[in-house]
Amino acid sequence: MCLVVASGGLWVGCSSAPVTAPDRDREPKNAFRQLAHLEVSSDRLFQAVVDQADAVGYSHQLEMQSDLADPLQPADFTRIKQSFEGSLKVMLFELAPANFWEQHLAEYYTGTISLEEAQTLVDDYEPQVLNPSSRVQGLLRGFVADRLPNLLPVVRARSQSFEISSVTMVPTLLPGDQVILNRAAYQAVAPQRGDIILYRYPDEEGKLFVHRVVGLPGDRIEIRRQVLSVNDEPVSEPYAQHTDSPMERGNVRDHLGPMIVPPDSYFLLGDNREESVDSRFLGTISKASILGQIVFLYWSVDPNIRSPRWERLNQPVH
C-alpha cells in the first residue's frame, strides 16, 4: 500500500493495475453490504487510510515549498497533520462517488469470506472491533493492502489542489490559501447560489477565475449603489467586502441591469467587490466553462511575511 506526497499537489495513491467499477449485476448479498457499511460509517476504513499516509513527509514538503521565514516547530506538525487528515477525509471519502467504498469493500468480502461468516461478523461487530487480532481487523488490513492502492487514484482524480493568487475573493479566500477543488461537483447537479467555483474564461487566453455564484439561469439580476438584487429582492451578503464608496450611475461596478441570466449560464461576483473582475465586466459564464467547486482550505501562508496562517487551516470553504 502506498500513499505519498505528490509534487505540486496533495496526495496520490500508488496503483499497479486499472480499476473498473464493480459489476452491478453481481450485487453482494445483504450481510456483505452491512459489514462494509459498518466499516465505512464508523470511519474505521478512513482511519486505516490515515494510518498508511505519510503525514510527516507531507509536512516537510509543505515547509520546503512554502519557503517559510522560520522553521516549523514540533507543535506545528501536529496542526498540519490534523489539516492533512481533514483533507484526506474530504478528497477520498466526501468527494467519492456515492457508496464507492461500501461497494468495493462489500465486493472484497464477497470474494474472501462466506455469507455465514459475514453475518456472524455483523452480529458480533462491536466486540470484534475492540480486538486487534479479530477477523474484522484482519479483513480490513487485507482490503487496505490488496485493494486500496488501485482504488485511491480513482477517487483522487475527482479533486484538484491549487493556490489562490489574487485578492478577488478576500476575505473568504486570501492570496496564499491552498484549497481543494471538487472537479465532479457539477456532473449530476447544477451550481447553486453561494457556491465558490473555478472556471475558465472562454477566450483565446483561457484565464482561470475564482468567483461566487450569485445568479442562476433565468434570474433577474440588478445592482444599484453596490447592492445586489436577485429577482427584485435585495440579497444579504455577509461575505462581501466593499473598500470604496458607490460610484455614480453608469458605472457597471456599482450599477448594473436589470438583466436576465441566460439558460445554462451563471452570474458570478467576487467577494472583494471593488477589486474583482467578474460578471459585471466579463458577462455571464456558461456551465461548460466551470471546472468545479472549491470546498476545502488545507494550508495558508501569508505571502508578505512567509508565515503560516494557522487559524485558516482545516476548514470548509463557504
Backbone hydrogen bonds in HBPLUS format (Angstrom, degrees):
<---DONOR---> <-ACCEPTOR-->    atom                        ^
c    i                          cat <-CA-CA->   ^        H-A-AA   ^      H-
h    n   atom  resd res      DA  || num        DHA   H-A  angle D-A-AA Bond
n    s   type  num  typ     dist DA aas  dist angle  dist       angle   num
A0014-CYS N   A0002-CYS O   3.17 MM  12  5.24 163.6  2.20 136.6 138.4     1
A0004-VAL N   A0012-VAL O   3.35 MM   8  5.99 155.5  2.41 170.3 168.7     2
A0012-VAL N   A0004-VAL O   3.27 MM   8  5.99 157.7  2.33 158.2 164.6     3
A0006-ALA N   A0010-LEU O   3.14 MM   4  5.73 165.3  2.16 129.7 133.1     4
A0009-GLY N   A0006-ALA O   3.20 MM   3  5.53 157.9  2.25 131.2 129.5     5
A0026-ARG N   A0023-ASP O   3.03 MM   3  5.58 163.0  2.05 116.2 121.7     6
A0032-PHE N   A0029-LYS O   3.08 MM   3  5.74 127.4  2.37 119.3 131.0     7
A0033-ARG N   A0029-LYS O   3.32 MM   4  6.64 158.7  2.37 149.8 156.1     8
A0034-GLN N   A0030-ASN O   2.83 MM   4  6.07 155.8  1.88 154.8 162.5     9
A0035-LEU N   A0031-ALA O   3.03 MM   4  6.18 161.2  2.06 146.9 150.9    10
A0036-ALA N   A0032-PHE O   3.03 MM   4  6.24 160.9  2.07 146.7 152.2    11
A0037-HIS N   A0033-ARG O   2.85 MM   4  6.03 156.2  1.90 148.3 155.2    12
A0038-LEU N   A0034-GLN O   3.01 MM   4  6.27 154.8  2.08 147.5 153.7    13
A0039-GLU N   A0035-LEU O   3.14 MM   4  6.42 156.1  2.20 147.8 153.5    14
A0040-VAL N   A0036-ALA O   3.03 MM   4  6.28 152.6  2.10 150.9 158.2    15
A0041-SER N   A0037-HIS O   2.83 MM   4  5.79 168.6  1.84 155.9 159.3    16
A0042-SER N   A0038-LEU O   3.16 MM   4  5.87 145.0  2.28 134.9 142.5    17
A0045-LEU N   A0039-GLU O   3.17 MM   6  5.82 154.0  2.25 144.9 142.2    18
A0043-ASP N   A0040-VAL O   3.04 MM   3  5.23 159.0  2.08 109.2 115.5    19
A0047-GLN N   A0043-ASP O   2.92 MM   4  6.11 158.0  1.97 144.9 150.8    20
A0048-ALA N   A0044-ARG O   3.02 MM   4  6.21 144.4  2.15 137.8 147.1    21
A0048-ALA N   A0045-LEU O   3.12 MM   3  5.02 119.6  2.50  92.2 107.4    22
A0049-VAL N   A0045-LEU O   3.08 MM   4  6.46 146.4  2.20 146.8 155.4    23
A0049-VAL N   A0046-PHE O   3.07 MM   3  5.14 121.4  2.43  96.2 110.7    24
A0050-VAL N   A0046-PHE O   2.96 MM   4  6.31 160.3  2.00 152.6 158.1    25
A0051-ASP N   A0047-GLN O   2.90 MM   4  6.08 155.1  1.96 146.6 152.9    26
A0052-GLN N   A0049-VAL O   3.07 MM   3  5.31 138.4  2.25 102.7 114.3    27
A0053-ALA N   A0050-VAL O   3.08 MM   3  5.12 148.5  2.19 102.5 112.0    28
A0058-TYR N   A0054-ASP O   3.03 MM   4  6.22 155.3  2.09 145.8 153.3    29
A0059-SER N   A0055-ALA O   2.96 MM   4  6.15 154.1  2.03 143.9 150.0    30
A0060-HIS N   A0056-VAL O   3.04 MM   4  6.34 161.5  2.08 153.5 157.8    31
A0061-GLN N   A0057-GLY O   2.99 MM   4  6.18 152.8  2.06 145.5 153.2    32
A0062-LEU N   A0058-TYR O   2.98 MM   4  6.24 158.9  2.02 150.2 155.6    33
A0063-GLU N   A0059-SER O   3.01 MM   4  6.24 158.8  2.06 146.9 152.7    34
A0064-MET N   A0060-HIS O   3.03 MM   4  6.31 157.1  2.09 146.7 151.7    35
A0065-GLN N   A0061-GLN O   2.85 MM   4  6.01 171.3  1.86 158.4 161.0    36
A0066-SER N   A0062-LEU O   2.93 MM   4  5.87 148.5  2.03 148.2 155.6    37
A0067-ASP N   A0064-MET O   3.40 MM   3  5.57 155.4  2.46 102.9 109.6    38
A0069-ALA N   A0306-ARG O   2.92 MM 237  5.24 165.9  1.94 144.0 144.1    39
A0076-ASP N   A0073-GLN O   2.80 MM   3  5.19 132.0  2.03 110.9 125.1    40
A0077-PHE N   A0074-PRO O   3.20 MM   3  5.48 128.5  2.48 101.7 113.4    41
A0080-ILE N   A0076-ASP O   2.94 MM   4  6.29 157.0  2.00 152.9 159.9    42
A0081-LYS N   A0077-PHE O   2.88 MM   4  6.00 156.1  1.93 142.9 149.5    43
A0082-GLN N   A0078-THR O   3.09 MM   4  6.35 152.9  2.17 143.9 150.5    44
A0083-SER N   A0079-ARG O   3.14 MM   4  6.44 157.8  2.19 145.8 151.0    45
A0084-PHE N   A0080-ILE O   2.79 MM   4  5.99 153.9  1.86 151.3 159.8    46
A0085-GLU N   A0081-LYS O   2.90 MM   4  6.13 159.2  1.94 151.0 155.3    47
A0086-GLY N   A0082-GLN O   2.98 MM   4  6.21 153.2  2.05 142.2 150.2    48
A0087-SER N   A0083-SER O   2.88 MM   4  6.11 149.6  1.97 145.6 153.7    49
A0088-LEU N   A0084-PHE O   2.95 MM   4  6.27 154.1  2.01 147.1 154.2    50
A0089-LYS N   A0085-GLU O   3.00 MM   4  6.26 157.3  2.06 147.8 153.3    51
A0090-VAL N   A0086-GLY O   3.11 MM   4  6.40 156.5  2.17 143.6 149.4    52
A0091-MET N   A0087-SER O   2.85 MM   4  6.02 175.9  1.85 163.9 162.8    53
A0092-LEU N   A0088-LEU O   2.91 MM   4  5.62 162.5  1.94 146.0 151.9    54
A0093-PHE N   A0089-LYS O   3.14 MM   4  5.30 140.7  2.30 123.7 132.5    55
A0094-GLU N   A0089-LYS O   2.91 MM   5  6.30 164.8  1.94 156.2 161.3    56
A0095-LEU N   A0090-VAL O   2.92 MM   5  6.02 135.0  2.12 161.2 169.9    57
A0096-ALA N   A0093-PHE O   3.30 MM   3  5.09 155.9  2.37  96.4 103.5    58
A0100-PHE N   A0097-PRO O   3.02 MM   3  5.28 154.3  2.09 138.3 133.1    59
A0103-GLN N   A0099-ASN O   2.88 MM   4  5.82 160.1  1.92 148.8 154.4    60
A0104-HIS N   A0100-PHE O   3.11 MM   4  6.35 166.1  2.13 150.4 153.8    61
A0105-LEU N   A0101-TRP O   2.86 MM   4  5.90 159.5  1.90 150.1 156.6    62
A0106-ALA N   A0102-GLU O   2.85 MM   4  5.90 157.3  1.90 145.1 151.7    63
A0107-GLU N   A0103-GLN O   2.96 MM   4  6.17 151.8  2.04 143.4 151.2    64
A0108-TYR N   A0104-HIS O   3.00 MM   4  6.23 149.4  2.10 140.6 148.6    65
A0109-TYR N   A0105-LEU O   2.99 MM   4  6.33 158.3  2.03 149.3 154.6    66
A0110-THR N   A0106-ALA O   2.92 MM   4  6.14 155.6  1.98 146.7 153.8    67
A0111-GLY N   A0107-GLU O   3.23 MM   4  6.51 147.3  2.34 143.3 149.9    68
A0112-THR N   A0109-TYR O   3.00 MM   3  4.95 154.5  2.07 102.8 111.0    69
A0113-ILE N   A0109-TYR O   2.93 MM   4  5.68 177.1  1.93 157.8 156.9    70
A0118-ALA N   A0114-SER O   2.99 MM   4  6.25 159.3  2.04 149.4 155.4    71
A0119-GLN N   A0115-LEU O   3.00 MM   4  6.26 158.7  2.04 149.6 154.5    72
A0120-THR N   A0116-GLU O   3.00 MM   4  6.26 153.8  2.07 145.7 153.1    73
A0121-LEU N   A0117-GLU O   2.93 MM   4  6.19 156.1  1.99 151.9 157.8    74
A0122-VAL N   A0118-ALA O   2.99 MM   4  6.26 148.5  2.09 145.5 154.3    75
A0123-ASP N   A0119-GLN O   2.97 MM   4  6.20 163.2  2.00 149.8 153.9    76
A0124-ASP N   A0120-THR O   2.97 MM   4  6.10 139.9  2.13 141.5 152.6    77
A0125-TYR N   A0122-VAL O   3.40 MM   3  5.00 154.7  2.47 109.6 105.6    78
A0128-GLN N   A0124-ASP O   3.22 MM   4  6.28 154.4  2.29 150.4 158.1    79
A0129-VAL N   A0125-TYR O   2.95 MM   4  6.21 152.4  2.03 159.4 167.0    80
A0130-LEU N   A0126-GLU O   3.37 MM   4  6.64 148.7  2.47 147.3 154.6    81
A0131-ASN N   A0128-GLN O   3.20 MM   3  5.38 151.3  2.28 103.0 111.5    82
A0134-SER N   A0131-ASN O   3.05 MM   3  5.26 162.4  2.08 121.2 120.8    83
A0138-GLY N   A0134-SER O   3.06 MM   4  6.36 159.2  2.11 147.5 153.4    84
A0139-LEU N   A0135-ARG O   2.89 MM   4  6.11 157.2  1.94 153.2 159.0    85
A0140-LEU N   A0136-VAL O   3.08 MM   4  6.32 159.8  2.12 151.6 156.2    86
A0141-ARG N   A0137-GLN O   3.07 MM   4  6.32 159.1  2.12 148.8 154.5    87
A0142-GLY N   A0138-GLY O   2.94 MM   4  6.18 148.6  2.04 143.2 152.2    88
A0143-PHE N   A0139-LEU O   2.93 MM   4  6.25 153.3  2.00 148.9 155.6    89
A0144-VAL N   A0140-LEU O   2.99 MM   4  6.23 163.6  2.01 152.5 156.4    90
A0145-ALA N   A0141-ARG O   3.03 MM   4  6.19 156.5  2.08 145.0 151.1    91
A0146-ASP N   A0142-GLY O   2.83 MM   4  5.87 160.9  1.87 151.3 156.9    92
A0147-ARG N   A0143-PHE O   2.84 MM   4  5.30 158.1  1.89 139.7 147.2    93
A0148-LEU N   A0143-PHE O   3.19 MM   5  6.50 151.9  2.27 152.2 156.6    94
A0150-ASN N   A0147-ARG O   3.18 MM   3  5.85 134.7  2.40 117.7 127.5    95
A0151-LEU N   A0147-ARG O   3.26 MM   4  6.43 138.7  2.44 145.7 156.8    96
A0151-LEU N   A0148-LEU O   3.02 MM   3  5.01 129.8  2.28  99.9 114.2    97
A0152-LEU N   A0148-LEU O   3.03 MM   4  6.00 160.8  2.07 168.7 166.1    98
A0154-VAL N   A0151-LEU O   3.07 MM   3  5.35 126.5  2.36 106.2 120.2    99
A0155-VAL N   A0151-LEU O   3.36 MM   4  6.77 155.0  2.43 156.6 162.5   100
A0156-ARG N   A0152-LEU O   2.83 MM   4  5.95 169.3  1.84 162.8 166.4   101
A0157-ALA N   A0153-PRO O   3.10 MM   4  5.99 141.2  2.26 137.8 143.9   102
A0158-ARG N   A0155-VAL O   2.99 MM   3  5.67 165.4  2.01 121.4 126.2   103
A0159-SER N   A0156-ARG O   3.19 MM   3  5.80 168.5  2.21 120.6 122.3   104
A0183-ARG N   A0158-ARG O   2.85 MM  25  5.28 134.3  2.06 138.6 149.2   105
A0160-GLN N   A0181-LEU O   2.99 MM  21  5.05 140.9  2.15 137.1 146.3   106
A0181-LEU N   A0160-GLN O   2.65 MM  21  5.05 169.3  1.66 163.1 166.9   107
A0162-PHE N   A0179-VAL O   3.12 MM  17  5.74 152.8  2.20 149.0 156.9   108
A0179-VAL N   A0162-PHE O   2.94 MM  17  5.74 161.0  1.98 170.8 166.8   109
A0164-ILE N   A0177-ASP O   2.77 MM  13  5.34 168.0  1.79 165.2 169.5   110
A0176-GLY N   A0164-ILE O   2.92 MM  12  5.65 168.0  1.93 154.3 152.5   111
A0170-VAL N   A0167-VAL O   3.25 MM   3  5.39 173.0  2.25 113.3 114.7   112
A0272-ASN N   A0168-THR O   3.04 MM 104  5.21 164.5  2.06 137.6 136.9   113
A0172-THR N   A0169-MET O   2.84 MM   3  5.71 114.0  2.28 144.2 148.3   114
A0173-LEU N   A0169-MET O   2.96 MM   4  5.17 165.6  1.98 120.0 124.8   115
A0177-ASP N   A0174-LEU O   2.96 MM   3  5.60 156.1  2.02 145.9 144.9   116
A0301-VAL N   A0176-GLY O   3.15 MM 125  5.04 154.4  2.22 115.8 121.9   117
A0178-GLN N   A0299-TRP O   2.63 MM 121  5.09 152.3  1.70 173.2 163.6   118
A0298-TYR N   A0178-GLN O   3.01 MM 120  6.04 150.0  2.10 155.9 165.5   119
A0180-ILE N   A0296-PHE O   2.76 MM 116  5.14 147.8  1.86 147.8 154.4   120
A0295-VAL N   A0180-ILE O   2.97 MM 115  5.94 166.9  1.99 169.6 173.5   121
A0182-ASN N   A0293-GLN O   2.70 MM 111  5.15 173.6  1.70 157.6 155.7   122
A0185-ALA N   A0182-ASN O   3.35 MM   3  5.41 165.9  2.37 108.7 109.8   123
A0293-GLN N   A0182-ASN O   3.16 MM 111  5.15 151.9  2.24 132.8 132.6   124
A0187-GLN N   A0184-ALA O   3.32 MM   3  5.44 167.3  2.34 116.7 114.1   125
A0195-ASP N   A0192-GLN O   3.08 MM   3  5.73 166.8  2.09 138.4 141.2   126
A0194-GLY N   A0213-VAL O   2.75 MM  19  5.31 176.6  1.75 153.6 153.6   127
A0213-VAL N   A0195-ASP O   2.81 MM  18  5.42 162.6  1.84 160.6 166.5   128
A0294-ILE N   A0196-ILE O   2.86 MM  98  5.70 162.4  1.89 153.6 159.7   129
A0197-ILE N   A0211-HIS O   2.90 MM  14  5.77 158.6  1.95 176.8 170.4   130
A0211-HIS N   A0197-ILE O   3.19 MM  14  5.77 147.4  2.31 152.6 160.4   131
A0198-LEU N   A0292-GLY O   3.03 MM  94  5.65 159.8  2.08 148.5 153.2   132
A0291-LEU N   A0198-LEU O   2.79 MM  93  5.53 160.4  1.83 147.7 153.8   133
A0199-TYR N   A0209-PHE O   2.99 MM  10  5.51 158.8  2.03 153.9 160.1   134
A0209-PHE N   A0199-TYR O   2.90 MM  10  5.51 158.9  1.95 158.7 165.2   135
A0200-ARG N   A0289-SER O   2.95 MM  89  5.40 162.1  1.98 151.4 153.3   136
A0201-TYR N   A0207-LYS O   2.87 MM   6  5.50 168.7  1.88 164.2 161.0   137
A0203-ASP N   A0201-TYR O   2.81 MM   2  5.89 133.9  2.02 113.6  98.8   138
A0212-ARG N   A0269-LEU O   2.84 MM  57  5.36 169.7  1.85 146.7 147.7   139
A0269-LEU N   A0212-ARG O   2.95 MM  57  5.36 156.5  2.00 150.2 155.0   140
A0214-VAL N   A0267-PHE O   2.95 MM  53  5.83 173.3  1.95 163.9 165.6   141
A0215-GLY N   A0267-PHE O   3.10 MM  52  4.54 145.6  2.22 140.4 136.1   142
A0267-PHE N   A0215-GLY O   2.98 MM  52  4.54 162.1  2.01 124.5 130.4   143
A0219-ASP N   A0216-LEU O   2.96 MM   3  5.52 164.6  1.98 144.0 145.1   144
A0218-GLY N   A0261-VAL O   2.86 MM  43  5.09 167.5  1.88 135.5 139.4   145
A0261-VAL N   A0219-ASP O   2.92 MM  42  5.46 160.1  1.96 154.9 161.4   146
A0231-ASN N   A0220-ARG O   2.74 MM  11  4.67 164.7  1.77 141.9 147.2   147
A0221-ILE N   A0259-MET O   2.74 MM  38  5.31 158.1  1.78 163.0 165.3   148
A0259-MET N   A0221-ILE O   2.93 MM  38  5.31 143.9  2.06 142.5 154.1   149
A0222-GLU N   A0229-SER O   3.05 MM   7  5.18 149.9  2.14 153.5 152.8   150
A0229-SER N   A0222-GLU O   2.75 MM   7  5.18 159.0  1.79 166.7 166.6   151
A0223-ILE N   A0256-LEU O   2.85 MM  33  4.82 163.4  1.88 141.1 142.8   152
A0256-LEU N   A0223-ILE O   2.81 MM  33  4.82 154.7  1.88 130.8 135.5   153
A0224-ARG N   A0227-VAL O   3.04 MM   3  5.26 158.5  2.09 141.6 144.4   154
A0227-VAL N   A0224-ARG O   2.99 MM   3  5.26 162.9  2.02 113.7 118.3   155
A0225-ARG N   A0254-ASP O   2.93 MM  29  5.12 106.2  2.49 143.0 158.9   156
A0226-GLN N   A0254-ASP O   3.15 MM  28  4.54 166.1  2.17 126.5 129.2   157
A0235-VAL N   A0228-LEU O   2.86 MM   7  5.76 160.4  1.90 166.0 160.8   158
A0230-VAL N   A0233-GLU O   2.95 MM   3  5.33 155.7  2.01 146.1 140.9   159
A0233-GLU N   A0230-VAL O   3.18 MM   3  5.33 154.8  2.24 104.3 111.9   160
A0240-ALA N   A0237-GLU O   3.12 MM   3  5.52 156.4  2.17 112.9 119.5   161
A0241-GLN N   A0271-ASP O   2.73 MM  30  5.89 166.1  1.75 159.5 155.5   162
A0273-ARG N   A0241-GLN O   3.10 MM  32  6.15 128.5  2.38 154.0 166.5   163
A0254-ASP N   A0251-ASN O   3.17 MM   3  6.04 141.3  2.33 123.0 128.6   164
A0255-HIS N   A0251-ASN O   2.90 MM   4  5.76 137.9  2.08 148.8 159.9   165
A0287-LYS N   A0264-ASP O   2.94 MM  23  5.73 151.3  2.03 150.9 148.8   166
A0266-TYR N   A0285-ILE O   2.80 MM  19  5.27 140.8  1.96 134.6 146.9   167
A0285-ILE N   A0266-TYR O   2.92 MM  19  5.27 162.2  1.95 148.2 151.3   168
A0279-SER N   A0268-LEU O   2.99 MM  11  5.22 158.1  2.04 147.2 152.9   169
A0275-GLU N   A0272-ASN O   2.92 MM   3  5.58 157.2  1.97 124.7 132.4   170
A0281-PHE N   A0278-ASP O   2.95 MM   3  5.69 149.8  2.04 121.5 128.8   171
A0282-LEU N   A0278-ASP O   2.70 MM   4  5.66 167.5  1.72 155.9 158.9   172
A0283-GLY N   A0279-SER O   3.10 MM   4  4.28 142.6  2.25 102.2 109.6   173
A0289-SER N   A0286-SER O   3.05 MM   3  5.56 154.2  2.12 111.9 119.3   174
A0290-ILE N   A0287-LYS O   3.09 MM   3  5.36 158.0  2.14 110.1 116.9   175
A0317-VAL N   A0295-VAL O   3.04 MM  22  5.00 155.7  2.10 110.0 112.3   176
A0297-LEU N   A0315-GLN O   2.88 MM  18  5.51 164.5  1.91 161.2 166.2   177
A0314-ASN N   A0297-LEU O   2.99 MM  17  5.88 110.4  2.49 135.8 152.6   178
A0315-GLN N   A0297-LEU O   3.26 MM  18  5.51 161.0  2.30 146.5 151.9   179
A0309-ARG N   A0300-SER O   2.88 MM   9  5.41 161.8  1.92 132.1 136.0   180
A0302-ASP N   A0307-SER O   2.91 MM   5  5.46 165.3  1.93 155.9 150.9   181
A0306-ARG N   A0302-ASP O   2.76 MM   4  5.32 127.4  2.03 154.0 167.1   182
A0312-ARG N   A0309-ARG O   3.04 MM   3  5.78 164.6  2.06 124.1 129.0   183
A0313-LEU N   A0310-TRP O   3.32 MM   3  5.66 160.8  2.36 111.4 116.5   184
